Amino acid sequence: MTITAQMVKDLREMTGAGPLDCKKALESNGGDLQKAVDYLREKGLARAAKKLTAGRVMNEGLIASYTHHNQRLGVMVEVNCETDFVANTERFQAFAHDVALHIANLAPGYVNREDVPEAVIQAERAIQLRRAVDEGKPEAVAEKVAEGRMSKFFEEIVLMEQPFIKDDSKTIAQYLSEVVAEVGESIQIRRFARFALGEATDSGADGE
């Protein structure tokens, strides 16, 4: 699709981004204006989060908790930031509460993909490869299919990769990046614990 000057102009007016960035966003998204807006937004937030996170010490924050209305399900999550000033802001506290609510409902097993034990990853990869082969796919194709399905596996068990329960157009990682950009400090979800009455305790994961 040809990217016209008018399309670039429209996107610049919507986002305030530079002309080259707008052109690249449109090219990367087939000329779809709304997708280009989302693309620029995510790129900007990702850059902001990366810049703020580099070399920062996060020793402040809070322990947020959530208990389901029937008192049969509860969550505790540690969310860190750099200063007690940010820890006391409504925005940070709302984020921490949202994360606790999300964990209660979507039951992730780990904070980050790096926290998933290699044995668990290899076992799941073997299952997906066997499934693809059983579906009649050639071995080379089956391996690619299995890798593609691993992304869905991580999305199901890794907190940062799950779609946010209140807005599934973004992941928890993207939501965190938004808050980082707003408060101007690094933030991390360090660890969580989820308890369900009558079920085995899921102790969550340490994000370090």
C-alpha positions as a Markdown table, in Angstrom:
| # | Residue | x | y | z |
|---|---|---|---|---|
| 1 | Met | 0.0 | 0.0 | 0.0 |
| 2 | Thr | 1.2 | 3.5 | -0.9 |
| 3 | Ile | 1.7 | 5.8 | 2.1 |
| 4 | Thr | 0.6 | 9.2 | 1.1 |
| 5 | Ala | 1.7 | 12.6 | 2.6 |
| 6 | Gln | -1.9 | 13.1 | 3.8 |
| 7 | Met | -1.8 | 9.8 | 5.8 |
| 8 | Val | 1.5 | 10.9 | 7.4 |
| 9 | Lys | 0.0 | 14.3 | 8.2 |
| 10 | Asp | -3.1 | 12.8 | 9.8 |
| 11 | Leu | -1.0 | 10.5 | 11.9 |
| 12 | Arg | 1.3 | 13.3 | 13.0 |
| 13 | Glu | -1.8 | 15.3 | 14.1 |
| 14 | Met | -3.1 | 12.4 | 16.1 |
| 15 | Thr | 0.2 | 11.5 | 17.8 |
| 16 | Gly | 2.6 | 14.4 | 17.6 |
| 17 | Ala | 5.3 | 12.0 | 16.4 |
| 18 | Gly | 7.9 | 13.0 | 13.7 |
| 19 | Pro | 7.2 | 12.5 | 10.0 |
| 20 | Leu | 9.7 | 9.7 | 9.6 |
| 21 | Asp | 8.3 | 7.8 | 12.6 |
| 22 | Cys | 4.8 | 8.2 | 11.3 |
| 23 | Lys | 5.8 | 7.0 | 7.8 |
| 24 | Lys | 7.5 | 3.9 | 9.3 |
| 25 | Ala | 4.5 | 3.2 | 11.6 |
| 26 | Leu | 2.1 | 3.3 | 8.6 |
| 27 | Glu | 4.4 | 1.1 | 6.5 |
| 28 | Ser | 4.7 | -1.4 | 9.3 |
| 29 | Asn | 0.9 | -1.6 | 9.7 |
| 30 | Gly | -0.3 | -1.7 | 6.1 |
| 31 | Gly | -1.5 | 1.9 | 6.2 |
| 32 | Asp | -4.0 | 1.2 | 9.0 |
| 33 | Leu | -4.2 | 4.5 | 10.9 |
| 34 | Gln | -5.4 | 3.1 | 14.2 |
| 35 | Lys | -2.8 | 0.3 | 14.2 |
| 36 | Ala | -0.1 | 2.9 | 13.4 |
| 37 | Val | -1.3 | 5.0 | 16.4 |
| 38 | Asp | -1.0 | 2.0 | 18.7 |
| 39 | Tyr | 2.4 | 1.1 | 17.2 |
| 40 | Leu | 3.8 | 4.6 | 17.9 |
| 41 | Arg | 2.3 | 4.6 | 21.4 |
| 42 | Glu | 3.8 | 1.2 | 22.3 |
| 43 | Lys | 7.2 | 2.2 | 20.9 |
| 44 | Gly | 7.2 | 5.4 | 22.8 |
| 45 | Leu | 6.2 | 3.8 | 26.1 |
| 46 | Ala | 8.8 | 1.0 | 25.6 |
| 47 | Arg | 11.6 | 3.5 | 25.0 |
| 48 | Ala | 10.5 | 5.4 | 28.1 |
| 49 | Ala | 10.4 | 2.3 | 30.3 |
| 50 | Lys | 13.8 | 1.1 | 29.0 |
| 51 | Lys | 15.4 | 4.5 | 29.7 |
| 52 | Leu | 13.9 | 4.7 | 33.2 |
| 53 | Thr | 14.7 | 1.2 | 34.2 |
| 54 | Ala | 18.4 | 1.2 | 33.2 |
| 55 | Gly | 20.5 | 1.1 | 36.3 |
| 56 | Arg | 17.7 | 2.2 | 38.7 |
| 57 | Val | 17.4 | 0.9 | 42.2 |
| 58 | Met | 13.9 | 0.0 | 43.3 |
| 59 | Asn | 13.7 | -0.4 | 47.0 |
| 60 | Glu | 10.4 | 1.4 | 47.7 |
| 61 | Gly | 6.9 | 0.4 | 46.8 |
| 62 | Leu | 4.2 | -1.6 | 48.6 |
| 63 | Ile | 2.5 | -4.9 | 49.2 |
| 64 | Ala | -0.9 | -4.9 | 47.6 |
| 65 | Ser | -3.6 | -7.4 | 48.4 |
| 66 | Tyr | -6.9 | -8.5 | 47.0 |
| 67 | Thr | -9.5 | -10.8 | 48.5 |
| 68 | His | -12.4 | -12.1 | 46.6 |
| 69 | His | -15.9 | -11.2 | 47.9 |
| 70 | Asn | -16.5 | -14.8 | 49.1 |
| 71 | Gln | -13.3 | -14.8 | 51.0 |
| 72 | Arg | -12.1 | -18.0 | 49.3 |
| 73 | Leu | -9.5 | -16.4 | 47.1 |
| 74 | Gly | -6.7 | -14.0 | 47.9 |
| 75 | Val | -3.6 | -12.4 | 46.4 |
| 76 | Met | -0.6 | -10.6 | 47.7 |
| 77 | Val | 1.8 | -8.9 | 45.3 |
| 78 | Glu | 5.0 | -6.8 | 45.9 |
| 79 | Val | 5.4 | -3.9 | 43.5 |
| 80 | Asn | 8.6 | -1.8 | 43.7 |
| 81 | Cys | 9.5 | 1.7 | 42.7 |
| 82 | Glu | 12.3 | 4.1 | 43.4 |
| 83 | Thr | 10.9 | 6.5 | 45.9 |
| 84 | Asp | 8.3 | 6.6 | 48.7 |
| 85 | Phe | 6.8 | 9.6 | 47.0 |
| 86 | Val | 5.7 | 7.6 | 44.0 |
| 87 | Ala | 4.7 | 4.7 | 46.2 |
| 88 | Asn | 2.2 | 7.0 | 47.9 |
| 89 | Thr | 0.6 | 8.3 | 44.7 |
| 90 | Glu | -2.9 | 7.1 | 43.7 |
| 91 | Arg | -1.6 | 6.1 | 40.3 |
| 92 | Phe | 1.0 | 3.7 | 41.7 |
| 93 | Gln | -1.4 | 2.3 | 44.3 |
| 94 | Ala | -4.1 | 1.8 | 41.7 |
| 95 | Phe | -1.7 | -0.1 | 39.5 |
| 96 | Ala | -0.6 | -2.4 | 42.3 |
| 97 | His | -4.3 | -3.1 | 43.1 |
| 98 | Asp | -5.1 | -3.8 | 39.5 |
| 99 | Val | -2.2 | -6.3 | 39.3 |
| 100 | Ala | -3.5 | -8.1 | 42.4 |
| 101 | Leu | -7.0 | -8.2 | 40.9 |
| 102 | His | -5.6 | -9.5 | 37.7 |
| 103 | Ile | -3.5 | -12.2 | 39.4 |
| 104 | Ala | -6.6 | -13.4 | 41.4 |
| 105 | Asn | -8.6 | -13.9 | 38.2 |
| 106 | Leu | -6.0 | -15.1 | 35.6 |
| 107 | Ala | -3.8 | -17.1 | 38.0 |
| 108 | Pro | -0.4 | -16.7 | 36.3 |
| 109 | Gly | 2.4 | -18.9 | 37.6 |
| 110 | Tyr | 5.4 | -16.6 | 37.0 |
| 111 | Val | 6.2 | -12.9 | 36.8 |
| 112 | Asn | 8.5 | -13.0 | 33.8 |
| 113 | Arg | 9.2 | -15.5 | 31.0 |
| 114 | Glu | 12.8 | -15.8 | 32.4 |
| 115 | Asp | 11.3 | -17.2 | 35.7 |
| 116 | Val | 9.8 | -20.3 | 34.0 |
| 117 | Pro | 12.0 | -23.3 | 34.7 |
| 118 | Glu | 13.8 | -24.7 | 31.6 |
| 119 | Ala | 12.4 | -28.2 | 32.4 |
| 120 | Val | 8.8 | -26.8 | 32.2 |
| 121 | Ile | 9.6 | -25.1 | 28.9 |
| 122 | Gln | 11.1 | -28.1 | 27.3 |
| 123 | Ala | 8.3 | -30.4 | 28.5 |
| 124 | Glu | 5.7 | -28.1 | 26.9 |
| 125 | Arg | 7.7 | -27.7 | 23.7 |
| 126 | Ala | 7.8 | -31.5 | 23.4 |
| 127 | Ile | 4.0 | -31.7 | 23.9 |
| 128 | Gln | 3.4 | -29.0 | 21.2 |
| 129 | Leu | 5.9 | -30.7 | 18.8 |
| 130 | Arg | 4.2 | -34.1 | 19.3 |
| 131 | Arg | 0.8 | -32.5 | 18.7 |
| 132 | Ala | 1.9 | -30.9 | 15.5 |
| 133 | Val | 3.4 | -34.2 | 14.2 |
| 134 | Asp | 0.2 | -36.0 | 15.1 |
| 135 | Glu | -1.7 | -33.4 | 13.0 |
| 136 | Gly | 0.3 | -34.7 | 10.0 |
| 137 | Lys | 2.7 | -31.8 | 9.7 |
| 138 | Pro | 6.2 | -32.4 | 8.3 |
| 139 | Glu | 9.0 | -32.3 | 10.9 |
| 140 | Ala | 10.4 | -29.0 | 9.8 |
| 141 | Val | 7.0 | -27.4 | 9.8 |
| 142 | Ala | 6.0 | -29.1 | 13.0 |
| 143 | Glu | 8.9 | -27.4 | 14.8 |
| 144 | Lys | 7.9 | -24.0 | 13.6 |
| 145 | Val | 4.2 | -24.6 | 14.6 |
| 146 | Ala | 5.4 | -25.8 | 18.1 |
| 147 | Glu | 7.4 | -22.6 | 18.6 |
| 148 | Gly | 4.5 | -20.5 | 17.6 |
| 149 | Arg | 2.3 | -22.3 | 20.1 |
| 150 | Met | 4.8 | -21.7 | 22.8 |
| 151 | Ser | 4.0 | -18.0 | 22.7 |
| 152 | Lys | 0.4 | -18.8 | 23.7 |
| 153 | Phe | 1.7 | -21.0 | 26.5 |
| 154 | Phe | 3.8 | -18.2 | 27.9 |
| 155 | Glu | 0.8 | -15.8 | 27.6 |
| 156 | Glu | -1.2 | -18.2 | 29.7 |
| 157 | Ile | 1.3 | -18.6 | 32.6 |
| 158 | Val | 3.5 | -15.5 | 32.6 |
| 159 | Leu | 2.0 | -12.4 | 34.3 |
| 160 | Met | 3.8 | -9.8 | 32.2 |
| 161 | Glu | 2.6 | -11.4 | 28.9 |
| 162 | Gln | -1.0 | -11.9 | 29.9 |
| 163 | Pro | -3.7 | -9.5 | 28.5 |
| 164 | Phe | -4.7 | -7.1 | 31.3 |
| 165 | Ile | -8.0 | -8.2 | 32.7 |
| 166 | Lys | -9.5 | -4.7 | 32.6 |
| 167 | Asp | -8.3 | -3.9 | 29.1 |
| 168 | Asp | -7.2 | -6.9 | 27.0 |
| 169 | Ser | -5.9 | -4.7 | 24.2 |
| 170 | Lys | -2.7 | -4.4 | 26.2 |
| 171 | Thr | -0.6 | -6.8 | 28.3 |
| 172 | Ile | 0.5 | -6.3 | 31.9 |
| 173 | Ala | 3.9 | -5.4 | 30.6 |
| 174 | Gln | 2.4 | -2.6 | 28.4 |
| 175 | Tyr | 0.3 | -1.4 | 31.3 |
| 176 | Leu | 3.4 | -1.2 | 33.5 |
| 177 | Ser | 5.1 | 0.8 | 30.8 |
| 178 | Glu | 2.3 | 3.3 | 30.7 |
| 179 | Val | 2.5 | 3.8 | 34.5 |
| 180 | Val | 6.3 | 4.1 | 34.3 |
| 181 | Ala | 5.9 | 6.8 | 31.6 |
| 182 | Glu | 3.3 | 8.6 | 33.8 |
| 183 | Val | 5.1 | 8.6 | 37.1 |
| 184 | Gly | 8.6 | 9.0 | 35.7 |
| 185 | Glu | 10.1 | 6.3 | 37.8 |
| 186 | Ser | 11.1 | 2.6 | 37.3 |
| 187 | Ile | 8.5 | 0.1 | 38.5 |
| 188 | Gln | 8.8 | -3.7 | 38.8 |
| 189 | Ile | 6.4 | -6.4 | 39.9 |
| 190 | Arg | 8.8 | -8.4 | 42.1 |
| 191 | Arg | 6.8 | -11.4 | 43.3 |
| 192 | Phe | 3.3 | -12.5 | 44.2 |
| 193 | Ala | 1.4 | -15.2 | 46.0 |
| 194 | Arg | -2.1 | -16.5 | 45.2 |
| 195 | Phe | -4.2 | -18.5 | 47.6 |
| 196 | Ala | -7.4 | -20.3 | 46.8 |
| 197 | Leu | -9.2 | -22.1 | 49.6 |
| 198 | Gly | -9.2 | -25.9 | 49.1 |
| 199 | Glu | -6.6 | -25.8 | 46.3 |
| 200 | Ala | -2.8 | -26.2 | 46.4 |
| 201 | Thr | -1.1 | -23.0 | 47.2 |
| 202 | Asp | 0.5 | -21.2 | 44.2 |
| 203 | Ser | 3.4 | -19.3 | 45.7 |
| 204 | Gly | 3.8 | -17.2 | 42.6 |
| 205 | Ala | 7.2 | -16.1 | 41.4 |
| 206 | Asp | 10.1 | -13.9 | 42.4 |
| 207 | Gly | 10.8 | -11.5 | 39.6 |
| 208 | Glu | 14.5 | -11.3 | 40.3 |
